[in-house]
Amino acid sequence: MNKHKQLHLILLGAPGAGKGTQAVRLSAKLGLAHIASGDLFRQEQASGSELGKVAKSYMEKGLLVPDEITVKMVLGRMRNPDCEGGCILDGFPRTLEQARSLDEAMAKEDKKISQVLYIKVSNEELLRRLSQRWICRNCQAPYNVVEMPPKAHGRCDHCGGELYQRPDDTEETARKRLEVYFNQTMPLIEYYRKAGKLVEVDGEQSIDAVEKDLVKVIESGAGA
């Protein structure tokens, strides 16, 4: 891979598609910073930054943080030294408006999104995975009780924390989550497809096989 070329990647995938797992793996393999929007909000608030305070004021009222603030946070994070070679965006953008705002803001800094990698998984498979998903209360590591169970029942392999099932991982709630996700994300997928940046990868393979396909796509520069 060309070390001088910046790679700004977006990982798209529905809840249960394995996007977070692949983002961590790709970050380690390619030496790219992993920017997860959820972590970013928590970090900004913990640091007491102005943007963090503004975001918190919205979240405390149960409102969505405006796109403008989220984009500023993401761009601020992308200016950190560990993003010199590029980054992997995980969980952002979520909507067409955010994608357009991100493109405009990046263009002002002479940057652009290189590729958008969509981990595609059928609805039936997503529902099956979500209803088998358990999360660590401490470090939020995900487990699948069938395909990726913990070594000790009910305990996290990484930190020993208690595993629990989120209320939104029951089948009924999972269906609703997927409906919301696809309503929001389909226009986003079309936006990047028209821009010639979208590449779909079969997310119903093993975790290793998905990673292998993603790396192959990135190294070939397909969609870029």
C-alpha positions as CSV (number, residue, x, y, z in Angstrom):
1,M,0.0,0.0,0.0
2,N,1.3,3.5,-0.9
3,K,2.3,5.1,2.4
4,H,2.1,8.6,0.9
5,K,-1.5,8.3,-0.1
6,Q,-4.0,9.1,2.5
7,L,-6.8,6.6,2.8
8,H,-10.1,7.9,4.2
9,L,-12.5,4.9,4.4
10,I,-16.1,4.6,5.5
11,L,-17.4,1.3,6.8
12,L,-21.2,0.8,6.3
13,G,-23.2,-2.0,7.7
14,A,-26.4,-2.6,9.5
15,P,-26.5,-3.5,13.2
16,G,-25.2,-7.1,13.4
17,A,-23.2,-6.9,10.2
18,G,-19.9,-7.0,12.1
19,K,-18.9,-3.5,11.1
20,G,-17.3,-2.6,14.5
21,T,-15.3,-5.9,14.5
22,Q,-14.0,-5.3,11.0
23,A,-13.1,-1.7,11.7
24,V,-10.9,-2.7,14.6
25,R,-9.2,-5.5,12.5
26,L,-8.6,-3.2,9.5
27,S,-7.3,-0.4,11.8
28,A,-4.7,-2.8,13.2
29,K,-3.8,-4.4,9.8
30,L,-3.6,-1.2,7.8
31,G,-2.3,1.1,10.5
32,L,-5.2,3.5,10.1
33,A,-6.9,5.4,12.9
34,H,-10.3,4.0,13.8
35,I,-12.9,6.7,14.4
36,A,-16.1,5.4,15.9
37,S,-18.7,8.2,16.3
38,G,-20.1,6.9,19.6
39,D,-16.6,6.8,21.1
40,L,-15.9,10.3,19.8
41,F,-18.9,11.8,21.5
42,R,-17.9,10.2,24.8
43,Q,-14.2,11.4,24.4
44,E,-15.3,15.0,23.6
45,Q,-17.6,15.1,26.6
46,A,-15.0,13.6,28.9
47,S,-12.4,16.2,27.8
48,G,-14.8,19.0,28.5
49,S,-14.3,20.5,25.0
50,E,-16.7,23.2,23.8
51,L,-18.1,20.8,21.1
52,G,-18.5,18.1,23.8
53,K,-20.5,20.5,26.0
54,V,-22.7,21.5,23.1
55,A,-23.3,17.9,22.1
56,K,-24.1,16.9,25.7
57,S,-26.7,19.7,25.9
58,Y,-28.6,18.2,23.0
59,M,-28.2,14.6,24.2
60,E,-29.4,15.4,27.7
61,K,-32.6,16.7,26.1
62,G,-33.0,13.5,24.2
63,L,-32.3,15.4,20.9
64,L,-30.1,14.3,18.0
65,V,-26.8,16.2,17.9
66,P,-26.9,18.5,14.8
67,D,-24.9,17.4,11.8
68,E,-22.8,20.5,11.8
69,I,-21.5,19.7,15.3
70,T,-20.9,16.0,14.6
71,V,-19.0,16.9,11.4
72,K,-16.8,19.4,13.3
73,M,-16.0,16.7,15.9
74,V,-15.1,14.1,13.2
75,L,-12.9,16.6,11.3
76,G,-11.2,17.7,14.5
77,R,-10.4,14.1,15.3
78,M,-9.1,13.6,11.7
79,R,-6.5,16.4,12.2
80,N,-4.8,14.4,15.0
81,P,-1.3,13.0,14.2
82,D,-2.5,9.4,14.2
83,C,-4.7,10.2,11.1
84,E,-1.8,11.4,9.0
85,G,-2.1,8.3,6.8
86,G,-5.9,8.4,6.9
87,C,-8.6,6.8,8.9
88,I,-11.6,4.4,9.1
89,L,-14.9,6.1,9.9
90,D,-17.3,3.7,11.7
91,G,-20.8,4.8,12.5
92,F,-20.6,8.1,10.6
93,P,-22.0,9.4,8.3
94,R,-25.4,7.9,9.1
95,T,-27.6,10.0,6.8
96,L,-27.4,11.6,3.3
97,E,-27.2,15.1,4.9
98,Q,-24.2,14.0,7.0
99,A,-22.5,12.5,4.0
100,R,-22.9,15.8,2.0
101,S,-21.7,17.9,4.9
102,L,-18.7,15.6,5.4
103,D,-17.7,15.8,1.7
104,E,-18.0,19.6,1.7
105,A,-16.0,20.1,4.9
106,M,-13.3,17.6,3.7
107,A,-13.0,19.4,0.3
108,K,-12.1,22.6,2.1
109,E,-9.2,20.8,3.7
110,D,-8.2,19.2,0.3
111,K,-9.3,15.8,1.5
112,K,-11.8,13.3,0.2
113,I,-13.3,9.9,1.0
114,S,-11.3,7.2,-0.8
115,Q,-13.7,4.3,-0.5
116,V,-17.0,3.3,1.1
117,L,-17.1,-0.4,2.1
118,Y,-20.6,-1.8,2.6
119,I,-20.7,-5.1,4.6
120,K,-23.9,-6.6,3.1
121,V,-25.9,-9.0,5.2
122,S,-29.5,-10.2,4.6
123,N,-32.3,-9.2,7.0
124,E,-32.9,-12.8,8.1
125,E,-29.2,-13.2,9.0
126,L,-29.0,-9.8,10.8
127,L,-32.1,-10.7,12.9
128,R,-30.6,-14.1,13.8
129,R,-27.3,-12.5,14.8
130,L,-28.8,-9.7,16.8
131,S,-31.0,-12.0,18.9
132,Q,-27.8,-14.0,19.8
133,R,-25.7,-11.0,20.6
134,W,-24.4,-10.3,24.1
135,I,-22.3,-7.3,25.2
136,C,-19.8,-6.7,28.0
137,R,-21.0,-4.2,30.5
138,N,-17.5,-2.8,31.1
139,C,-15.7,-2.6,27.7
140,Q,-18.7,-3.1,25.3
141,A,-17.0,-6.1,23.5
142,P,-19.6,-8.0,21.5
143,Y,-20.2,-11.7,21.6
144,N,-22.4,-14.1,19.6
145,V,-23.5,-17.0,21.8
146,V,-23.5,-19.4,18.8
147,E,-20.6,-18.2,16.6
148,M,-18.3,-16.3,18.9
149,P,-19.1,-17.3,22.5
150,P,-17.0,-16.2,25.4
151,K,-14.5,-18.6,26.9
152,A,-16.2,-18.4,30.3
153,H,-20.0,-18.4,30.4
154,G,-21.4,-14.9,30.9
155,R,-17.9,-13.3,31.3
156,C,-15.9,-11.1,28.9
157,D,-12.6,-12.6,27.6
158,H,-10.9,-9.2,27.6
159,C,-11.8,-7.7,31.0
160,G,-13.8,-10.3,32.9
161,G,-16.9,-8.0,32.8
162,E,-20.5,-9.3,33.0
163,L,-22.1,-10.0,29.6
164,Y,-25.7,-8.8,29.1
165,Q,-28.2,-8.7,26.3
166,R,-29.3,-5.2,25.3
167,P,-33.1,-4.6,25.3
168,D,-32.8,-3.5,21.7
169,D,-31.4,-6.9,20.7
170,T,-34.7,-8.7,21.2
171,E,-36.2,-9.8,17.9
172,E,-39.0,-7.3,17.9
173,T,-36.8,-4.3,18.7
174,A,-34.1,-5.6,16.4
175,R,-36.6,-5.5,13.5
176,K,-37.4,-1.9,14.3
177,R,-33.7,-1.0,14.5
178,L,-33.0,-2.5,11.1
179,E,-36.0,-0.8,9.6
180,V,-34.8,2.6,10.9
181,Y,-31.2,1.8,9.7
182,F,-32.2,0.9,6.2
183,N,-34.5,3.9,5.8
184,Q,-31.7,6.2,6.8
185,T,-28.9,4.4,5.0
186,M,-30.3,3.4,1.6
187,P,-30.1,7.0,0.3
188,L,-26.5,7.1,1.6
189,I,-25.6,3.8,-0.2
190,E,-27.0,5.2,-3.5
191,Y,-25.1,8.5,-2.9
192,Y,-21.8,6.8,-2.7
193,R,-22.6,4.3,-5.5
194,K,-23.3,7.3,-7.8
195,A,-20.0,8.8,-6.7
196,G,-18.3,5.6,-7.8
197,K,-16.9,5.0,-4.3
198,L,-19.1,2.2,-3.0
199,V,-17.9,-1.4,-2.8
200,E,-20.1,-4.2,-1.4
201,V,-18.6,-7.1,0.5
202,D,-20.5,-10.3,1.4
203,G,-20.8,-10.1,5.2
204,E,-22.3,-13.6,5.6
205,Q,-18.9,-15.3,5.4
206,S,-16.6,-16.0,8.3
207,I,-15.1,-13.0,10.1
208,D,-11.7,-13.8,8.6
209,A,-13.1,-14.2,5.1
210,V,-14.9,-10.8,5.4
211,E,-11.6,-9.1,6.5
212,K,-9.7,-10.7,3.7
213,D,-12.2,-9.4,1.1
214,L,-12.2,-5.9,2.6
215,V,-8.3,-5.8,2.5
216,K,-8.3,-7.0,-1.1
217,V,-10.8,-4.3,-2.1
218,I,-8.8,-1.5,-0.3
219,E,-5.5,-2.6,-1.7
220,S,-6.9,-2.9,-5.2
221,G,-8.4,0.7,-4.9
222,A,-11.7,-0.5,-6.3
223,G,-14.4,2.2,-6.0
224,A,-11.7,4.9,-5.3
